[in-house]
Amino acid sequence: MAQLRTIILDGDPILREQAIEVRRFSSALHKLLDDMKFTMYHENGVGLAAPQIGVSKQLVVIDDREGGFVELVNPQIIEAKGCEEGVEFCLSVPGRGGRVLRAAQIKVKAQDRFGKPFTLNVSGQRARVFQHEIDHLQGKLFTDVMTEEFFGESGEEPEDRGKRGTGAKERD
């Protein structure tokens, strides 16, 4: 049974570390991925990286509610095209949001929970979520690359109170 994990907040050193490559594909890894999925949904997130729950492993779970749920083990962006600006939020940085420039289309190579390699081509908002989560595995937060910051409980843009930005409504 999946277990709710505690979200690690900005300021914790694990969020600034390079996550460790997964080499052992075991039932313990499957349990961790299940816990990450459960925690992401519980927190109404669209993505979650293992360092955000205090685990230094190259693991990401994503569900942007449009492209479906995906698990990424040892993900790498191998191709990026175009550029789009959008608003991002993060479960590890509550009360803050910001505009971030990201590639419009990316190709990602990763492994599934059993170690089988695969590649995915993603674009638009889904590409933004992938890039945001993969940044976590490299010790980067969206606050490191944002061009404009928004504060407040909701993280909404000051001039657009009551409306969300171009980013996902849920937080990563």
PyMOL commands that place a pseudoatom at each C-alpha (Angstrom):
pseudoatom trace, name=CA, resn=MET, resi=1, chain=A, elem=C, hetatm=0, pos=[0.000, 0.000, 0.000]
pseudoatom trace, name=CA, resn=ALA, resi=2, chain=A, elem=C, hetatm=0, pos=[1.300, 3.438, -0.965]
pseudoatom trace, name=CA, resn=GLN, resi=3, chain=A, elem=C, hetatm=0, pos=[2.367, 5.797, 1.789]
pseudoatom trace, name=CA, resn=LEU, resi=4, chain=A, elem=C, hetatm=0, pos=[2.089, 9.586, 1.944]
pseudoatom trace, name=CA, resn=ARG, resi=5, chain=A, elem=C, hetatm=0, pos=[5.548, 11.180, 2.041]
pseudoatom trace, name=CA, resn=THR, resi=6, chain=A, elem=C, hetatm=0, pos=[6.485, 14.586, 3.445]
pseudoatom trace, name=CA, resn=ILE, resi=7, chain=A, elem=C, hetatm=0, pos=[7.304, 17.279, 0.878]
pseudoatom trace, name=CA, resn=ILE, resi=8, chain=A, elem=C, hetatm=0, pos=[10.769, 18.761, 1.412]
pseudoatom trace, name=CA, resn=LEU, resi=9, chain=A, elem=C, hetatm=0, pos=[10.804, 22.570, 1.269]
pseudoatom trace, name=CA, resn=ASP, resi=10, chain=A, elem=C, hetatm=0, pos=[13.219, 25.043, -0.305]
pseudoatom trace, name=CA, resn=GLY, resi=11, chain=A, elem=C, hetatm=0, pos=[16.201, 25.491, 1.989]
pseudoatom trace, name=CA, resn=ASP, resi=12, chain=A, elem=C, hetatm=0, pos=[16.765, 21.769, 2.517]
pseudoatom trace, name=CA, resn=PRO, resi=13, chain=A, elem=C, hetatm=0, pos=[20.166, 20.850, 1.009]
pseudoatom trace, name=CA, resn=ILE, resi=14, chain=A, elem=C, hetatm=0, pos=[18.834, 17.723, -0.743]
pseudoatom trace, name=CA, resn=LEU, resi=15, chain=A, elem=C, hetatm=0, pos=[16.962, 19.958, -3.192]
pseudoatom trace, name=CA, resn=ARG, resi=16, chain=A, elem=C, hetatm=0, pos=[20.325, 21.372, -4.334]
pseudoatom trace, name=CA, resn=GLU, resi=17, chain=A, elem=C, hetatm=0, pos=[22.103, 18.049, -4.872]
pseudoatom trace, name=CA, resn=GLN, resi=18, chain=A, elem=C, hetatm=0, pos=[22.573, 16.037, -8.051]
pseudoatom trace, name=CA, resn=ALA, resi=19, chain=A, elem=C, hetatm=0, pos=[20.313, 13.001, -7.587]
pseudoatom trace, name=CA, resn=ILE, resi=20, chain=A, elem=C, hetatm=0, pos=[21.905, 9.558, -7.788]
pseudoatom trace, name=CA, resn=GLU, resi=21, chain=A, elem=C, hetatm=0, pos=[21.321, 7.318, -10.799]
pseudoatom trace, name=CA, resn=VAL, resi=22, chain=A, elem=C, hetatm=0, pos=[19.074, 4.311, -10.137]
pseudoatom trace, name=CA, resn=ARG, resi=23, chain=A, elem=C, hetatm=0, pos=[20.847, 1.029, -10.834]
pseudoatom trace, name=CA, resn=ARG, resi=24, chain=A, elem=C, hetatm=0, pos=[18.731, -1.443, -8.881]
pseudoatom trace, name=CA, resn=PHE, resi=25, chain=A, elem=C, hetatm=0, pos=[15.209, -2.094, -10.112]
pseudoatom trace, name=CA, resn=SER, resi=26, chain=A, elem=C, hetatm=0, pos=[13.566, -3.840, -7.196]
pseudoatom trace, name=CA, resn=SER, resi=27, chain=A, elem=C, hetatm=0, pos=[10.343, -4.011, -5.226]
pseudoatom trace, name=CA, resn=ALA, resi=28, chain=A, elem=C, hetatm=0, pos=[11.734, -1.218, -3.000]
pseudoatom trace, name=CA, resn=LEU, resi=29, chain=A, elem=C, hetatm=0, pos=[11.966, 1.025, -6.083]
pseudoatom trace, name=CA, resn=HIS, resi=30, chain=A, elem=C, hetatm=0, pos=[8.399, 0.102, -7.063]
pseudoatom trace, name=CA, resn=LYS, resi=31, chain=A, elem=C, hetatm=0, pos=[7.189, 0.986, -3.553]
pseudoatom trace, name=CA, resn=LEU, resi=32, chain=A, elem=C, hetatm=0, pos=[8.998, 4.343, -3.704]
pseudoatom trace, name=CA, resn=LEU, resi=33, chain=A, elem=C, hetatm=0, pos=[7.416, 5.147, -7.090]
pseudoatom trace, name=CA, resn=ASP, resi=34, chain=A, elem=C, hetatm=0, pos=[3.988, 4.184, -5.707]
pseudoatom trace, name=CA, resn=ASP, resi=35, chain=A, elem=C, hetatm=0, pos=[4.566, 6.464, -2.699]
pseudoatom trace, name=CA, resn=MET, resi=36, chain=A, elem=C, hetatm=0, pos=[5.596, 9.311, -5.016]
pseudoatom trace, name=CA, resn=LYS, resi=37, chain=A, elem=C, hetatm=0, pos=[2.456, 8.889, -7.133]
pseudoatom trace, name=CA, resn=PHE, resi=38, chain=A, elem=C, hetatm=0, pos=[0.231, 8.805, -4.042]
pseudoatom trace, name=CA, resn=THR, resi=39, chain=A, elem=C, hetatm=0, pos=[1.943, 11.882, -2.578]
pseudoatom trace, name=CA, resn=MET, resi=40, chain=A, elem=C, hetatm=0, pos=[1.729, 13.831, -5.859]
pseudoatom trace, name=CA, resn=TYR, resi=41, chain=A, elem=C, hetatm=0, pos=[-2.007, 13.207, -6.146]
pseudoatom trace, name=CA, resn=HIS, resi=42, chain=A, elem=C, hetatm=0, pos=[-2.586, 13.935, -2.451]
pseudoatom trace, name=CA, resn=GLU, resi=43, chain=A, elem=C, hetatm=0, pos=[-0.838, 17.310, -2.854]
pseudoatom trace, name=CA, resn=ASN, resi=44, chain=A, elem=C, hetatm=0, pos=[-2.726, 18.054, -6.113]
pseudoatom trace, name=CA, resn=GLY, resi=45, chain=A, elem=C, hetatm=0, pos=[0.563, 18.191, -8.000]
pseudoatom trace, name=CA, resn=VAL, resi=46, chain=A, elem=C, hetatm=0, pos=[1.267, 17.587, -11.669]
pseudoatom trace, name=CA, resn=GLY, resi=47, chain=A, elem=C, hetatm=0, pos=[4.734, 16.195, -11.011]
pseudoatom trace, name=CA, resn=LEU, resi=48, chain=A, elem=C, hetatm=0, pos=[7.049, 15.103, -8.241]
pseudoatom trace, name=CA, resn=ALA, resi=49, chain=A, elem=C, hetatm=0, pos=[10.762, 14.318, -8.174]
pseudoatom trace, name=CA, resn=ALA, resi=50, chain=A, elem=C, hetatm=0, pos=[12.294, 12.010, -5.559]
pseudoatom trace, name=CA, resn=PRO, resi=51, chain=A, elem=C, hetatm=0, pos=[14.448, 14.764, -3.970]
pseudoatom trace, name=CA, resn=GLN, resi=52, chain=A, elem=C, hetatm=0, pos=[11.186, 16.557, -3.113]
pseudoatom trace, name=CA, resn=ILE, resi=53, chain=A, elem=C, hetatm=0, pos=[10.420, 13.748, -0.669]
pseudoatom trace, name=CA, resn=GLY, resi=54, chain=A, elem=C, hetatm=0, pos=[13.983, 13.602, 0.652]
pseudoatom trace, name=CA, resn=VAL, resi=55, chain=A, elem=C, hetatm=0, pos=[15.264, 10.785, -1.578]
pseudoatom trace, name=CA, resn=SER, resi=56, chain=A, elem=C, hetatm=0, pos=[18.339, 11.435, -3.738]
pseudoatom trace, name=CA, resn=LYS, resi=57, chain=A, elem=C, hetatm=0, pos=[17.412, 9.199, -6.671]
pseudoatom trace, name=CA, resn=GLN, resi=58, chain=A, elem=C, hetatm=0, pos=[16.751, 10.042, -10.317]
pseudoatom trace, name=CA, resn=LEU, resi=59, chain=A, elem=C, hetatm=0, pos=[13.012, 9.382, -10.195]
pseudoatom trace, name=CA, resn=VAL, resi=60, chain=A, elem=C, hetatm=0, pos=[10.097, 11.481, -11.441]
pseudoatom trace, name=CA, resn=VAL, resi=61, chain=A, elem=C, hetatm=0, pos=[6.352, 10.930, -11.586]
pseudoatom trace, name=CA, resn=ILE, resi=62, chain=A, elem=C, hetatm=0, pos=[4.146, 13.154, -13.761]
pseudoatom trace, name=CA, resn=ASP, resi=63, chain=A, elem=C, hetatm=0, pos=[0.438, 13.493, -14.463]
pseudoatom trace, name=CA, resn=ASP, resi=64, chain=A, elem=C, hetatm=0, pos=[-0.525, 16.775, -16.092]
pseudoatom trace, name=CA, resn=ARG, resi=65, chain=A, elem=C, hetatm=0, pos=[-4.138, 15.503, -16.368]
pseudoatom trace, name=CA, resn=GLU, resi=66, chain=A, elem=C, hetatm=0, pos=[-3.887, 15.672, -20.192]
pseudoatom trace, name=CA, resn=GLY, resi=67, chain=A, elem=C, hetatm=0, pos=[-1.141, 13.267, -21.272]
pseudoatom trace, name=CA, resn=GLY, resi=68, chain=A, elem=C, hetatm=0, pos=[-1.684, 10.699, -18.549]
pseudoatom trace, name=CA, resn=PHE, resi=69, chain=A, elem=C, hetatm=0, pos=[0.499, 9.339, -15.762]
pseudoatom trace, name=CA, resn=VAL, resi=70, chain=A, elem=C, hetatm=0, pos=[4.146, 8.492, -16.410]
pseudoatom trace, name=CA, resn=GLU, resi=71, chain=A, elem=C, hetatm=0, pos=[7.087, 7.315, -14.312]
pseudoatom trace, name=CA, resn=LEU, resi=72, chain=A, elem=C, hetatm=0, pos=[10.607, 8.301, -15.353]
pseudoatom trace, name=CA, resn=VAL, resi=73, chain=A, elem=C, hetatm=0, pos=[13.672, 6.543, -13.969]
pseudoatom trace, name=CA, resn=ASN, resi=74, chain=A, elem=C, hetatm=0, pos=[17.040, 8.153, -14.814]
pseudoatom trace, name=CA, resn=PRO, resi=75, chain=A, elem=C, hetatm=0, pos=[15.455, 10.655, -17.237]
pseudoatom trace, name=CA, resn=GLN, resi=76, chain=A, elem=C, hetatm=0, pos=[17.562, 12.767, -19.587]
pseudoatom trace, name=CA, resn=ILE, resi=77, chain=A, elem=C, hetatm=0, pos=[16.524, 15.435, -22.047]
pseudoatom trace, name=CA, resn=ILE, resi=78, chain=A, elem=C, hetatm=0, pos=[18.268, 14.475, -25.273]
pseudoatom trace, name=CA, resn=GLU, resi=79, chain=A, elem=C, hetatm=0, pos=[16.707, 17.042, -27.589]
pseudoatom trace, name=CA, resn=ALA, resi=80, chain=A, elem=C, hetatm=0, pos=[15.061, 20.444, -27.088]
pseudoatom trace, name=CA, resn=LYS, resi=81, chain=A, elem=C, hetatm=0, pos=[13.426, 22.805, -29.591]
pseudoatom trace, name=CA, resn=GLY, resi=82, chain=A, elem=C, hetatm=0, pos=[11.785, 26.205, -29.451]
pseudoatom trace, name=CA, resn=CYS, resi=83, chain=A, elem=C, hetatm=0, pos=[11.122, 28.379, -26.436]
pseudoatom trace, name=CA, resn=GLU, resi=84, chain=A, elem=C, hetatm=0, pos=[7.974, 29.248, -24.501]
pseudoatom trace, name=CA, resn=GLU, resi=85, chain=A, elem=C, hetatm=0, pos=[7.353, 31.338, -21.414]
pseudoatom trace, name=CA, resn=GLY, resi=86, chain=A, elem=C, hetatm=0, pos=[4.908, 30.123, -18.797]
pseudoatom trace, name=CA, resn=VAL, resi=87, chain=A, elem=C, hetatm=0, pos=[4.041, 30.361, -15.123]
pseudoatom trace, name=CA, resn=GLU, resi=88, chain=A, elem=C, hetatm=0, pos=[5.299, 27.640, -12.787]
pseudoatom trace, name=CA, resn=PHE, resi=89, chain=A, elem=C, hetatm=0, pos=[4.721, 26.654, -9.184]
pseudoatom trace, name=CA, resn=CYS, resi=90, chain=A, elem=C, hetatm=0, pos=[6.338, 24.016, -6.992]
pseudoatom trace, name=CA, resn=LEU, resi=91, chain=A, elem=C, hetatm=0, pos=[5.257, 21.935, -4.022]
pseudoatom trace, name=CA, resn=SER, resi=92, chain=A, elem=C, hetatm=0, pos=[8.705, 22.545, -2.494]
pseudoatom trace, name=CA, resn=VAL, resi=93, chain=A, elem=C, hetatm=0, pos=[8.372, 26.343, -2.854]
pseudoatom trace, name=CA, resn=PRO, resi=94, chain=A, elem=C, hetatm=0, pos=[4.915, 27.142, -1.428]
pseudoatom trace, name=CA, resn=GLY, resi=95, chain=A, elem=C, hetatm=0, pos=[3.448, 30.609, -1.850]
pseudoatom trace, name=CA, resn=ARG, resi=96, chain=A, elem=C, hetatm=0, pos=[5.688, 31.500, -4.782]
pseudoatom trace, name=CA, resn=GLY, resi=97, chain=A, elem=C, hetatm=0, pos=[5.304, 31.256, -8.525]
pseudoatom trace, name=CA, resn=GLY, resi=98, chain=A, elem=C, hetatm=0, pos=[7.188, 32.655, -11.443]
pseudoatom trace, name=CA, resn=ARG, resi=99, chain=A, elem=C, hetatm=0, pos=[7.536, 33.042, -15.178]
pseudoatom trace, name=CA, resn=VAL, resi=100, chain=A, elem=C, hetatm=0, pos=[10.030, 30.618, -16.670]
pseudoatom trace, name=CA, resn=LEU, resi=101, chain=A, elem=C, hetatm=0, pos=[11.356, 30.167, -20.212]
pseudoatom trace, name=CA, resn=ARG, resi=102, chain=A, elem=C, hetatm=0, pos=[11.416, 26.498, -21.265]
pseudoatom trace, name=CA, resn=ALA, resi=103, chain=A, elem=C, hetatm=0, pos=[11.894, 24.537, -24.451]
pseudoatom trace, name=CA, resn=ALA, resi=104, chain=A, elem=C, hetatm=0, pos=[8.604, 24.146, -26.327]
pseudoatom trace, name=CA, resn=GLN, resi=105, chain=A, elem=C, hetatm=0, pos=[9.348, 20.555, -27.386]
pseudoatom trace, name=CA, resn=ILE, resi=106, chain=A, elem=C, hetatm=0, pos=[11.661, 17.981, -25.850]
pseudoatom trace, name=CA, resn=LYS, resi=107, chain=A, elem=C, hetatm=0, pos=[12.697, 14.391, -26.366]
pseudoatom trace, name=CA, resn=VAL, resi=108, chain=A, elem=C, hetatm=0, pos=[13.369, 12.479, -23.160]
pseudoatom trace, name=CA, resn=LYS, resi=109, chain=A, elem=C, hetatm=0, pos=[15.039, 9.125, -22.695]
pseudoatom trace, name=CA, resn=ALA, resi=110, chain=A, elem=C, hetatm=0, pos=[14.367, 7.255, -19.470]
pseudoatom trace, name=CA, resn=GLN, resi=111, chain=A, elem=C, hetatm=0, pos=[13.693, 3.822, -18.025]
pseudoatom trace, name=CA, resn=ASP, resi=112, chain=A, elem=C, hetatm=0, pos=[10.517, 2.366, -16.603]
pseudoatom trace, name=CA, resn=ARG, resi=113, chain=A, elem=C, hetatm=0, pos=[10.260, 0.814, -13.133]
pseudoatom trace, name=CA, resn=PHE, resi=114, chain=A, elem=C, hetatm=0, pos=[11.632, -2.467, -14.494]
pseudoatom trace, name=CA, resn=GLY, resi=115, chain=A, elem=C, hetatm=0, pos=[14.672, -0.882, -16.162]
pseudoatom trace, name=CA, resn=LYS, resi=116, chain=A, elem=C, hetatm=0, pos=[13.336, -1.009, -19.714]
pseudoatom trace, name=CA, resn=PRO, resi=117, chain=A, elem=C, hetatm=0, pos=[14.523, 2.031, -21.724]
pseudoatom trace, name=CA, resn=PHE, resi=118, chain=A, elem=C, hetatm=0, pos=[12.086, 4.230, -23.642]
pseudoatom trace, name=CA, resn=THR, resi=119, chain=A, elem=C, hetatm=0, pos=[11.903, 7.660, -25.233]
pseudoatom trace, name=CA, resn=LEU, resi=120, chain=A, elem=C, hetatm=0, pos=[9.098, 10.209, -25.227]
pseudoatom trace, name=CA, resn=ASN, resi=121, chain=A, elem=C, hetatm=0, pos=[8.478, 13.305, -27.309]
pseudoatom trace, name=CA, resn=VAL, resi=122, chain=A, elem=C, hetatm=0, pos=[6.496, 15.926, -25.414]
pseudoatom trace, name=CA, resn=SER, resi=123, chain=A, elem=C, hetatm=0, pos=[5.495, 19.505, -26.116]
pseudoatom trace, name=CA, resn=GLY, resi=124, chain=A, elem=C, hetatm=0, pos=[3.690, 22.477, -24.618]
pseudoatom trace, name=CA, resn=GLN, resi=125, chain=A, elem=C, hetatm=0, pos=[2.652, 22.344, -20.972]
pseudoatom trace, name=CA, resn=ARG, resi=126, chain=A, elem=C, hetatm=0, pos=[3.649, 18.688, -20.649]
pseudoatom trace, name=CA, resn=ALA, resi=127, chain=A, elem=C, hetatm=0, pos=[7.192, 19.537, -21.819]
pseudoatom trace, name=CA, resn=ARG, resi=128, chain=A, elem=C, hetatm=0, pos=[7.287, 22.299, -19.185]
pseudoatom trace, name=CA, resn=VAL, resi=129, chain=A, elem=C, hetatm=0, pos=[6.357, 19.844, -16.423]
pseudoatom trace, name=CA, resn=PHE, resi=130, chain=A, elem=C, hetatm=0, pos=[8.984, 17.324, -17.594]
pseudoatom trace, name=CA, resn=GLN, resi=131, chain=A, elem=C, hetatm=0, pos=[11.714, 19.997, -17.640]
pseudoatom trace, name=CA, resn=HIS, resi=132, chain=A, elem=C, hetatm=0, pos=[10.696, 21.334, -14.225]
pseudoatom trace, name=CA, resn=GLU, resi=133, chain=A, elem=C, hetatm=0, pos=[10.842, 17.869, -12.658]
pseudoatom trace, name=CA, resn=ILE, resi=134, chain=A, elem=C, hetatm=0, pos=[14.093, 16.848, -14.360]
pseudoatom trace, name=CA, resn=ASP, resi=135, chain=A, elem=C, hetatm=0, pos=[15.643, 20.106, -13.074]
pseudoatom trace, name=CA, resn=HIS, resi=136, chain=A, elem=C, hetatm=0, pos=[14.946, 18.844, -9.537]
pseudoatom trace, name=CA, resn=LEU, resi=137, chain=A, elem=C, hetatm=0, pos=[17.204, 15.859, -10.247]
pseudoatom trace, name=CA, resn=GLN, resi=138, chain=A, elem=C, hetatm=0, pos=[20.025, 18.290, -11.050]
pseudoatom trace, name=CA, resn=GLY, resi=139, chain=A, elem=C, hetatm=0, pos=[19.561, 20.351, -7.897]
pseudoatom trace, name=CA, resn=LYS, resi=140, chain=A, elem=C, hetatm=0, pos=[17.770, 23.212, -9.658]
pseudoatom trace, name=CA, resn=LEU, resi=141, chain=A, elem=C, hetatm=0, pos=[14.515, 24.925, -8.730]
pseudoatom trace, name=CA, resn=PHE, resi=142, chain=A, elem=C, hetatm=0, pos=[12.298, 27.040, -10.964]
pseudoatom trace, name=CA, resn=THR, resi=143, chain=A, elem=C, hetatm=0, pos=[13.244, 30.023, -8.790]
pseudoatom trace, name=CA, resn=ASP, resi=144, chain=A, elem=C, hetatm=0, pos=[16.799, 29.748, -10.175]
pseudoatom trace, name=CA, resn=VAL, resi=145, chain=A, elem=C, hetatm=0, pos=[15.629, 30.417, -13.734]
pseudoatom trace, name=CA, resn=MET, resi=146, chain=A, elem=C, hetatm=0, pos=[12.442, 32.490, -13.415]
pseudoatom trace, name=CA, resn=THR, resi=147, chain=A, elem=C, hetatm=0, pos=[12.219, 35.847, -15.125]
pseudoatom trace, name=CA, resn=GLU, resi=148, chain=A, elem=C, hetatm=0, pos=[9.494, 37.254, -12.876]
pseudoatom trace, name=CA, resn=GLU, resi=149, chain=A, elem=C, hetatm=0, pos=[8.272, 36.182, -9.440]
pseudoatom trace, name=CA, resn=PHE, resi=150, chain=A, elem=C, hetatm=0, pos=[4.812, 36.139, -7.863]
pseudoatom trace, name=CA, resn=PHE, resi=151, chain=A, elem=C, hetatm=0, pos=[4.178, 35.890, -4.127]
pseudoatom trace, name=CA, resn=GLY, resi=152, chain=A, elem=C, hetatm=0, pos=[1.225, 34.989, -1.991]
pseudoatom trace, name=CA, resn=GLU, resi=153, chain=A, elem=C, hetatm=0, pos=[-0.650, 31.977, -0.761]
pseudoatom trace, name=CA, resn=SER, resi=154, chain=A, elem=C, hetatm=0, pos=[-1.958, 31.230, -4.254]
pseudoatom trace, name=CA, resn=GLY, resi=155, chain=A, elem=C, hetatm=0, pos=[1.176, 32.297, -6.136]
pseudoatom trace, name=CA, resn=GLU, resi=156, chain=A, elem=C, hetatm=0, pos=[-1.041, 34.264, -8.524]
pseudoatom trace, name=CA, resn=GLU, resi=157, chain=A, elem=C, hetatm=0, pos=[0.196, 37.177, -10.535]
pseudoatom trace, name=CA, resn=PRO, resi=158, chain=A, elem=C, hetatm=0, pos=[-0.556, 40.422, -8.661]
pseudoatom trace, name=CA, resn=GLU, resi=159, chain=A, elem=C, hetatm=0, pos=[-2.366, 42.023, -11.632]
pseudoatom trace, name=CA, resn=ASP, resi=160, chain=A, elem=C, hetatm=0, pos=[-4.394, 38.882, -12.357]
pseudoatom trace, name=CA, resn=ARG, resi=161, chain=A, elem=C, hetatm=0, pos=[-5.812, 37.938, -8.956]
pseudoatom trace, name=CA, resn=GLY, resi=162, chain=A, elem=C, hetatm=0, pos=[-8.484, 35.327, -9.369]
pseudoatom trace, name=CA, resn=LYS, resi=163, chain=A, elem=C, hetatm=0, pos=[-7.036, 33.969, -12.631]
pseudoatom trace, name=CA, resn=ARG, resi=164, chain=A, elem=C, hetatm=0, pos=[-4.215, 31.492, -13.105]
pseudoatom trace, name=CA, resn=GLY, resi=165, chain=A, elem=C, hetatm=0, pos=[-1.262, 32.128, -15.358]
pseudoatom trace, name=CA, resn=THR, resi=166, chain=A, elem=C, hetatm=0, pos=[-0.396, 30.100, -18.411]
pseudoatom trace, name=CA, resn=GLY, resi=167, chain=A, elem=C, hetatm=0, pos=[1.101, 27.345, -16.272]
pseudoatom trace, name=CA, resn=ALA, resi=168, chain=A, elem=C, hetatm=0, pos=[-0.656, 24.409, -14.685]
pseudoatom trace, name=CA, resn=LYS, resi=169, chain=A, elem=C, hetatm=0, pos=[-3.239, 25.092, -12.013]
pseudoatom trace, name=CA, resn=GLU, resi=170, chain=A, elem=C, hetatm=0, pos=[-1.818, 22.348, -9.881]
pseudoatom trace, name=CA, resn=ARG, resi=171, chain=A, elem=C, hetatm=0, pos=[1.612, 22.630, -8.363]
pseudoatom trace, name=CA, resn=ASP, resi=172, chain=A, elem=C, hetatm=0, pos=[4.559, 20.344, -9.043]
for i in range(1, 172): cmd.bond("trace and resi %d" % i, "trace and resi %d" % (i + 1))
show_as sticks, trace
zoom trace
